[in-house]
């Protein structure tokens, strides 16, 4: 299991690894996925290392709420948070779900009609 010291997303949050940041809040960072599965594919991560959704506790509630608000702001900025458009939010947990970075992250996908299963990591 990866801890915060060798976690890619923790290094992105710390500015040690470059990324194309879309939005930052006090508890989250949103950046473009390097292998997009849709025209808009942004990852929203908490600044604090949380392994995945299966390790979230009640105390993480405010961080999760902020992740959802950040995702909505990303979708809104892209013109997708409207009644005639839309976007998809995805949390993956574990290898069967193709989670390759063990740091909680929320995929924000949109920009075209989304169909079927997306192979998103």
Secondary structure as UniProt FT lines:
FT   HELIX           4..6
FT   HELIX           8..13
FT   TURN            14..15
FT   STRAND          21..24
FT   STRAND          28..32
FT   TURN            34..35
FT   STRAND          40..46
FT   HELIX           53..55
FT   HELIX           58..60
FT   HELIX           61..77
FT   TURN            78..79
FT   TURN            83..84
FT   STRAND          87..91
FT   HELIX           95..97
FT   STRAND          105..110
//
